[in-house]
């Protein structure tokens, strides 16, 4: 089952030390938590994406990406919208359901929108 959580604001955390995760993008919709994207060193084995749905907290998406995608993701959230965290996961009996997810824009953009028209 597909889940799509919209978000309209975010925070970024860059970690020091050797905790495994090196950066984190936290996503919010109207002040509520929508999900996050965890970034790991390139070449690391990435954990599987998941949908967390404990009844007391609500439901949010957790994606995992290599650090080499951080700049593309940061540029996307800074310049595009509306945005969603998407995951395709079959809900089970527990609070965590694994699946495949991604960051997505939801509106179609016209071709050449950011082209400089000045000669």
OpenMM code with the backbone's topology and positions (N, CA, C; nanometers):
from openmm import Vec3, app, unit

residues = "UNK UNK UNK UNK UNK UNK UNK UNK UNK UNK UNK UNK UNK UNK UNK UNK UNK UNK UNK UNK UNK UNK UNK UNK UNK UNK UNK UNK UNK UNK UNK UNK UNK UNK UNK UNK UNK UNK UNK UNK UNK UNK UNK UNK UNK UNK UNK UNK UNK UNK UNK UNK UNK UNK UNK UNK UNK UNK UNK UNK UNK UNK UNK UNK UNK UNK UNK UNK UNK UNK UNK UNK UNK UNK UNK UNK UNK UNK UNK UNK UNK UNK UNK UNK UNK UNK UNK UNK UNK UNK UNK UNK UNK UNK UNK UNK UNK UNK UNK UNK UNK UNK UNK UNK UNK UNK UNK UNK UNK UNK UNK UNK UNK UNK UNK UNK UNK UNK UNK".split()
positions = [
    Vec3(0.0834, -0.1166, 0.0000),
    Vec3(0.0000, 0.0000, 0.0000),
    Vec3(0.0889, 0.1244, 0.0000),
    Vec3(0.0591, 0.2186, -0.0830),
    Vec3(0.1386, 0.3408, -0.0939),
    Vec3(0.0932, 0.4445, 0.0087),
    Vec3(0.1915, 0.5093, 0.0696),
    Vec3(0.1660, 0.6196, 0.1619),
    Vec3(0.2446, 0.7396, 0.1138),
    Vec3(0.1802, 0.8546, 0.1093),
    Vec3(0.2440, 0.9775, 0.0658),
    Vec3(0.2200, 1.0847, 0.1716),
    Vec3(0.3265, 1.1286, 0.2367),
    Vec3(0.3162, 1.2315, 0.3403),
    Vec3(0.3692, 1.3639, 0.2868),
    Vec3(0.2834, 1.4650, 0.2750),
    Vec3(0.3302, 1.5955, 0.2291),
    Vec3(0.4096, 1.6667, 0.3383),
    Vec3(0.4956, 1.7586, 0.2954),
    Vec3(0.5636, 1.8448, 0.3928),
    Vec3(0.5856, 1.9829, 0.3339),
    Vec3(0.5857, 2.0844, 0.4231),
    Vec3(0.5996, 2.2228, 0.3801),
    Vec3(0.7135, 2.2968, 0.4508),
    Vec3(0.7834, 2.2273, 0.5416),
    Vec3(0.9009, 2.2863, 0.6064),
    Vec3(0.9952, 2.1734, 0.6484),
    Vec3(1.1186, 2.2108, 0.6794),
    Vec3(1.2185, 2.1093, 0.7124),
    Vec3(1.3290, 2.1687, 0.7980),
    Vec3(1.4032, 2.0815, 0.8636),
    Vec3(1.5275, 2.1182, 0.9308),
    Vec3(1.6338, 2.0188, 0.8868),
    Vec3(1.7591, 2.0640, 0.8903),
    Vec3(1.8727, 1.9787, 0.8527),
    Vec3(1.9660, 1.9674, 0.9716),
    Vec3(2.0145, 1.8457, 0.9948),
    Vec3(2.1157, 1.8220, 1.0979),
    Vec3(2.2342, 1.7512, 1.0331),
    Vec3(2.3537, 1.7994, 1.0618),
    Vec3(2.4770, 1.7368, 1.0158),
    Vec3(2.5484, 1.6854, 1.1411),
    Vec3(2.5818, 1.5566, 1.1412),
    Vec3(2.6392, 1.4939, 1.2599),
    Vec3(2.7905, 1.4826, 1.2499),
    Vec3(2.8561, 1.4906, 1.3650),
    Vec3(2.9979, 1.4626, 1.3770),
    Vec3(3.0154, 1.3259, 1.4403),
    Vec3(3.1378, 1.2858, 1.4575),
    Vec3(3.1639, 1.1571, 1.5213),
    Vec3(3.1424, 1.0411, 1.4263),
    Vec3(3.1257, 0.9239, 1.4840),
    Vec3(3.1148, 0.8027, 1.4041),
    Vec3(2.9868, 0.7267, 1.4409),
    Vec3(2.8732, 0.7960, 1.4311),
    Vec3(2.7461, 0.7346, 1.4699),
    Vec3(2.6822, 0.6533, 1.3579),
    Vec3(2.7411, 0.6563, 1.2390),
    Vec3(2.6815, 0.5873, 1.1242),
    Vec3(2.6075, 0.6849, 1.0367),
    Vec3(2.5043, 0.7470, 1.0868),
    Vec3(2.4283, 0.8471, 1.0111),
    Vec3(2.5068, 0.9779, 1.0136),
    Vec3(2.5226, 1.0426, 0.8968),
    Vec3(2.6025, 1.1650, 0.8914),
    Vec3(2.5190, 1.2915, 0.8732),
    Vec3(2.3959, 1.2773, 0.8267),
    Vec3(2.3076, 1.3929, 0.8117),
    Vec3(2.1633, 1.3454, 0.8188),
    Vec3(2.0750, 1.4401, 0.8472),
    Vec3(1.9346, 1.4090, 0.8651),
    Vec3(1.8515, 1.5266, 0.8161),
    Vec3(1.7481, 1.4998, 0.7392),
    Vec3(1.6531, 1.6009, 0.6950),
    Vec3(1.5195, 1.5651, 0.7588),
    Vec3(1.4716, 1.6505, 0.8494),
    Vec3(1.3447, 1.6288, 0.9181),
    Vec3(1.2361, 1.7090, 0.8476),
    Vec3(1.1241, 1.6459, 0.8155),
    Vec3(1.0183, 1.7074, 0.7359),
    Vec3(0.8914, 1.7274, 0.8185),
    Vec3(0.8280, 1.8442, 0.8004),
    Vec3(0.7093, 1.8813, 0.8780),
    Vec3(0.5995, 1.9326, 0.7860),
    Vec3(0.4756, 1.9077, 0.8255),
    Vec3(0.3600, 1.9597, 0.7538),
    Vec3(0.2707, 2.0321, 0.8535),
    Vec3(0.2556, 2.1629, 0.8358),
    Vec3(0.1755, 2.2455, 0.9273),
    Vec3(0.2170, 2.2237, 1.0723),
    Vec3(0.3462, 2.2126, 1.0955),
    Vec3(0.3997, 2.1965, 1.2295),
    Vec3(0.4072, 2.0526, 1.2783),
    Vec3(0.3342, 1.9592, 1.2148),
    Vec3(0.3384, 1.8191, 1.2540),
    Vec3(0.4478, 1.7455, 1.1793),
    Vec3(0.4989, 1.6401, 1.2389),
    Vec3(0.6083, 1.5631, 1.1796),
    Vec3(0.5561, 1.4723, 1.0693),
    Vec3(0.6196, 1.4777, 0.9482),
    Vec3(0.5809, 1.3949, 0.8335),
    Vec3(0.6762, 1.2793, 0.8092),
    Vec3(0.8041, 1.3006, 0.8438),
    Vec3(0.9030, 1.1965, 0.8199),
    Vec3(1.0424, 1.2543, 0.8147),
    Vec3(1.1363, 1.1680, 0.7708),
    Vec3(1.2754, 1.2123, 0.7670),
    Vec3(1.3509, 1.1347, 0.6600),
    Vec3(1.4645, 1.1934, 0.6217),
    Vec3(1.5581, 1.1256, 0.5328),
    Vec3(1.6910, 1.1192, 0.6060),
    Vec3(1.7398, 0.9979, 0.6291),
    Vec3(1.8686, 0.9751, 0.6940),
    Vec3(1.9752, 0.9546, 0.5869),
    Vec3(2.0899, 1.0207, 0.6026),
    Vec3(2.2003, 1.0087, 0.5073),
    Vec3(2.3165, 0.9365, 0.5736),
    Vec3(2.3757, 0.8421, 0.5002),
    Vec3(2.4853, 0.7588, 0.5497),
    Vec3(2.6067, 0.7748, 0.4586),
    Vec3(2.7269, 0.7430, 0.5090),
    Vec3(2.8456, 0.7526, 0.4242),
    Vec3(2.8283, 0.6700, 0.2962),
    Vec3(2.8795, 0.7222, 0.1867),
    Vec3(2.8760, 0.6484, 0.0601),
    Vec3(2.9436, 0.5134, 0.0794),
    Vec3(2.8849, 0.4106, 0.0207),
    Vec3(2.9385, 0.2761, 0.0315),
    Vec3(2.8862, 0.1981, 0.1511),
    Vec3(2.8141, 0.2648, 0.2414),
    Vec3(2.7570, 0.1950, 0.3575),
    Vec3(2.6377, 0.1103, 0.3139),
    Vec3(2.6130, 0.0040, 0.3878),
    Vec3(2.4891, -0.0706, 0.3683),
    Vec3(2.3767, 0.0130, 0.4276),
    Vec3(2.2799, 0.0496, 0.3439),
    Vec3(2.1706, 0.1339, 0.3908),
    Vec3(2.0613, 0.0500, 0.4553),
    Vec3(2.0064, 0.0968, 0.5670),
    Vec3(1.8894, 0.0292, 0.6223),
    Vec3(1.7734, 0.0393, 0.5224),
    Vec3(1.6760, -0.0467, 0.5373),
    Vec3(1.5599, -0.0432, 0.4492),
    Vec3(1.4682, 0.0727, 0.4889),
    Vec3(1.4085, 0.1392, 0.3896),
    Vec3(1.3108, 0.2439, 0.4153),
    Vec3(1.1936, 0.1831, 0.4917),
    Vec3(1.1264, 0.2669, 0.5720),
    Vec3(1.0120, 0.2129, 0.6449),
    Vec3(0.9070, 0.3185, 0.6751),
    Vec3(0.7877, 0.2694, 0.7014),
    Vec3(0.6745, 0.3486, 0.7460),
    Vec3(0.6557, 0.3173, 0.8933),
    Vec3(0.6610, 0.4198, 0.9761),
    Vec3(0.6411, 0.3993, 1.1189),
    Vec3(0.5010, 0.4449, 1.1524),
    Vec3(0.4226, 0.3577, 1.2104),
    Vec3(0.2832, 0.3912, 1.2388),
    Vec3(0.2369, 0.3444, 1.3770),
    Vec3(0.3081, 0.3911, 1.4822),
    Vec3(0.2565, 0.3615, 1.6161),
    Vec3(0.1312, 0.4451, 1.6402),
    Vec3(0.0337, 0.3899, 1.7019),
    Vec3(-0.0958, 0.4565, 1.7160),
    Vec3(-0.0883, 0.5886, 1.7920),
    Vec3(-0.0004, 0.5998, 1.8891),
    Vec3(0.0052, 0.7212, 1.9701),
    Vec3(0.0727, 0.8381, 1.8992),
    Vec3(0.1576, 0.8114, 1.8017),
    Vec3(0.2374, 0.9162, 1.7388),
    Vec3(0.1815, 0.9597, 1.6040),
    Vec3(0.1135, 0.8758, 1.5349),
    Vec3(0.0707, 0.9030, 1.3990),
    Vec3(0.1490, 0.8154, 1.3047),
    Vec3(0.1728, 0.8648, 1.1870),
    Vec3(0.2384, 0.7824, 1.0856),
    Vec3(0.3399, 0.8675, 1.0106),
    Vec3(0.4625, 0.8177, 0.9974),
    Vec3(0.5591, 0.8923, 0.9179),
    Vec3(0.6519, 0.7997, 0.8426),
    Vec3(0.7164, 0.8571, 0.7388),
    Vec3(0.8031, 0.7851, 0.6462),
    Vec3(0.9482, 0.8109, 0.6842),
    Vec3(1.0308, 0.7056, 0.6805),
    Vec3(1.1752, 0.7190, 0.7035),
    Vec3(1.2465, 0.6621, 0.5814),
    Vec3(1.3234, 0.7482, 0.5134),
    Vec3(1.4013, 0.7084, 0.3962),
    Vec3(1.5490, 0.7091, 0.4318),
    Vec3(1.6275, 0.6270, 0.3626),
    Vec3(1.7721, 0.6188, 0.3851),
    Vec3(1.8435, 0.6384, 0.2521),
    Vec3(1.9423, 0.7282, 0.2505),
    Vec3(2.0144, 0.7590, 0.1269),
    Vec3(2.1629, 0.7751, 0.1547),
    Vec3(2.2463, 0.7540, 0.0511),
    Vec3(2.3894, 0.7813, 0.0677),
    Vec3(2.4147, 0.9326, 0.0698),
    Vec3(2.5214, 0.9731, 0.1356),
    Vec3(2.5547, 1.1152, 0.1478),
    Vec3(2.5723, 1.1817, 0.0120),
    Vec3(2.6092, 1.1071, -0.0900),
    Vec3(2.6268, 1.1659, -0.2225),
    Vec3(2.4963, 1.2238, -0.2780),
    Vec3(2.3827, 1.1870, -0.2231),
    Vec3(2.2537, 1.2421, -0.2670),
    Vec3(2.2097, 1.3639, -0.1847),
    Vec3(2.2856, 1.3976, -0.0808),
    Vec3(2.2447, 1.5060, 0.0079),
    Vec3(2.2247, 1.6377, -0.0669),
    Vec3(2.3206, 1.6751, -0.1503),
    Vec3(2.3102, 1.8032, -0.2216),
    Vec3(2.1877, 1.8075, -0.3121),
    Vec3(2.1599, 1.6994, -0.3844),
    Vec3(2.0420, 1.6953, -0.4718),
    Vec3(1.9130, 1.7059, -0.3910),
    Vec3(1.9078, 1.6372, -0.2778),
    Vec3(1.7886, 1.6439, -0.1927),
    Vec3(1.7731, 1.7841, -0.1344),
    Vec3(1.8811, 1.8418, -0.0819),
    Vec3(1.8746, 1.9764, -0.0248),
    Vec3(1.8315, 2.0784, -0.1305),
    Vec3(1.8857, 2.0689, -0.2515),
    Vec3(1.8442, 2.1600, -0.3585),
    Vec3(1.6972, 2.1421, -0.3936),
    Vec3(1.6495, 2.0194, -0.3930),
    Vec3(1.5091, 1.9923, -0.4248),
    Vec3(1.4162, 2.0539, -0.3207),
    Vec3(1.4455, 2.0331, -0.1924),
    Vec3(1.3553, 2.0886, -0.0908),
    Vec3(1.3631, 2.2411, -0.0837),
    Vec3(1.4752, 2.2984, -0.1243),
    Vec3(1.4883, 2.4447, -0.1239),
    Vec3(1.4171, 2.5104, -0.2417),
    Vec3(1.4047, 2.4386, -0.3538),
    Vec3(1.3553, 2.5041, -0.4752),
    Vec3(1.2257, 2.4483, -0.5324),
    Vec3(1.1804, 2.3348, -0.4861),
    Vec3(1.0606, 2.2740, -0.5437),
    Vec3(0.9480, 2.2686, -0.4415),
    Vec3(0.8291, 2.2449, -0.4891),
    Vec3(0.7150, 2.2278, -0.4021),
    Vec3(0.5905, 2.2121, -0.4861),
    Vec3(0.4889, 2.1557, -0.4360),
    Vec3(0.4804, 2.0852, -0.3084),
    Vec3(0.5601, 1.9549, -0.3115),
    Vec3(0.6015, 1.9106, -0.1928),
    Vec3(0.6852, 1.7916, -0.1794),
    Vec3(0.6183, 1.6866, -0.0914),
    Vec3(0.6523, 1.5606, -0.1186),
    Vec3(0.5999, 1.4478, -0.0425),
    Vec3(0.7098, 1.3458, -0.0168),
    Vec3(0.7012, 1.2794, 0.0972),
    Vec3(0.7782, 1.1584, 0.1223),
    Vec3(0.6840, 1.0434, 0.0895),
    Vec3(0.7301, 0.9528, 0.0061),
    Vec3(0.6453, 0.8451, -0.0456),
    Vec3(0.7075, 0.7111, -0.0113),
    Vec3(0.6230, 0.6142, 0.0252),
    Vec3(0.6717, 0.4790, 0.0481),
    Vec3(0.5645, 0.3795, 0.0045),
    Vec3(0.6094, 0.2721, -0.0550),
    Vec3(0.5214, 0.1626, -0.0932),
    Vec3(0.5485, 0.0486, 0.0043),
    Vec3(0.4578, 0.0294, 0.0996),
    Vec3(0.4769, -0.0708, 0.2051),
    Vec3(0.3421, -0.1293, 0.2437),
    Vec3(0.3393, -0.2588, 0.2654),
    Vec3(0.2180, -0.3250, 0.3134),
    Vec3(0.2174, -0.3207, 0.4651),
    Vec3(0.1145, -0.2611, 0.5215),
    Vec3(0.1067, -0.2473, 0.6668),
    Vec3(0.0904, -0.3833, 0.7323),
    Vec3(0.1692, -0.4027, 0.8367),
    Vec3(0.1612, -0.5268, 0.9129),
    Vec3(0.1029, -0.5004, 1.0506),
    Vec3(0.1175, -0.5963, 1.1379),
    Vec3(0.0627, -0.5848, 1.2724),
    Vec3(0.1473, -0.4956, 1.3625),
    Vec3(0.2763, -0.4807, 1.3331),
    Vec3(0.3650, -0.4022, 1.4182),
    Vec3(0.3639, -0.2545, 1.3844),
    Vec3(0.4495, -0.1792, 1.4541),
    Vec3(0.4577, -0.0351, 1.4355),
    Vec3(0.5445, 0.0055, 1.3174),
    Vec3(0.6219, -0.0878, 1.2612),
    Vec3(0.7127, -0.0572, 1.1503),
    Vec3(0.6806, -0.1481, 1.0326),
    Vec3(0.6692, -0.0874, 0.9145),
    Vec3(0.6479, -0.1630, 0.7914),
    Vec3(0.7545, -0.1211, 0.6922),
    Vec3(0.8331, -0.2159, 0.6440),
    Vec3(0.9403, -0.1861, 0.5496),
    Vec3(0.8878, -0.1785, 0.4074),
    Vec3(0.9534, -0.0976, 0.3256),
    Vec3(0.9152, -0.0825, 0.1859),
    Vec3(1.0180, -0.0007, 0.1113),
    Vec3(0.9835, 0.0401, -0.0076),
    Vec3(1.0708, 0.1235, -0.0907),
    Vec3(1.0110, 0.2627, -0.0994),
    Vec3(1.0926, 0.3643, -0.0723),
    Vec3(1.0412, 0.4996, -0.0701),
    Vec3(1.1219, 0.5957, -0.1532),
    Vec3(1.0692, 0.7182, -0.1644),
    Vec3(1.1391, 0.8243, -0.2357),
    Vec3(1.0825, 0.9611, -0.1986),
    Vec3(1.1561, 1.0642, -0.2348),
    Vec3(1.1143, 1.2032, -0.2234),
    Vec3(1.0541, 1.2406, -0.3574),
    Vec3(0.9374, 1.3075, -0.3573),
    Vec3(0.8708, 1.3377, -0.4843),
    Vec3(0.8101, 1.4771, -0.4842),
    Vec3(0.8137, 1.5401, -0.6010),
    Vec3(0.7337, 1.6601, -0.6232),
    Vec3(0.5985, 1.6111, -0.6741),
    Vec3(0.4954, 1.6906, -0.6535),
    Vec3(0.3631, 1.6448, -0.6941),
    Vec3(0.3035, 1.7249, -0.8093),
    Vec3(0.3556, 1.8416, -0.8358),
    Vec3(0.3044, 1.9212, -0.9480),
    Vec3(0.3958, 1.9057, -1.0676),
    Vec3(0.3364, 1.9023, -1.1850),
    Vec3(0.4173, 1.8996, -1.3079),
    Vec3(0.4745, 2.0378, -1.3324),
    Vec3(0.6008, 2.0404, -1.3686),
    Vec3(0.6704, 2.1658, -1.3960),
    Vec3(0.6801, 2.1858, -1.5460),
    Vec3(0.6637, 2.3100, -1.5930),
    Vec3(0.6822, 2.3336, -1.7360),
    Vec3(0.8287, 2.3181, -1.7745),
    Vec3(0.8544, 2.2663, -1.8914),
    Vec3(0.9899, 2.2482, -1.9415),
    Vec3(1.0563, 2.3848, -1.9579),
    Vec3(1.1802, 2.3975, -1.9151),
    Vec3(1.2555, 2.5210, -1.9305),
    Vec3(1.2150, 2.6300, -1.8342),
    Vec3(1.1454, 2.5962, -1.7261),
    Vec3(1.0967, 2.6949, -1.6319),
    Vec3(1.2068, 2.7841, -1.5761),
    Vec3(1.3253, 2.7280, -1.5527),
    Vec3(1.4339, 2.8052, -1.4937),
    Vec3(1.5348, 2.8541, -1.5970),
    Vec3(1.5002, 2.8449, -1.7235),
    Vec3(1.5882, 2.8917, -1.8299),
    Vec3(1.6013, 3.0428, -1.8245),
    Vec3(1.7199, 3.0938, -1.8478),
    Vec3(1.7433, 3.2363, -1.8548),
    Vec3(1.7068, 3.2836, -1.9948),
    Vec3(1.6096, 3.3709, -2.0039),
    Vec3(1.5601, 3.4196, -2.1321),
    Vec3(1.6414, 3.5387, -2.1839),
    Vec3(1.7346, 3.5916, -2.1042),
    Vec3(1.8122, 3.7086, -2.1419),
    Vec3(1.9178, 3.6713, -2.2449),
    Vec3(1.9269, 3.7460, -2.3589),
    Vec3(2.0296, 3.7158, -2.4594),
    Vec3(2.1688, 3.7528, -2.4144),
] * unit.nanometer
topology = app.Topology()
chain = topology.addChain("A")
for resn in residues:
    res = topology.addResidue(resn, chain)
    for name in ("N", "CA", "C"):
        topology.addAtom(name, app.Element.getBySymbol(name[0]), res)
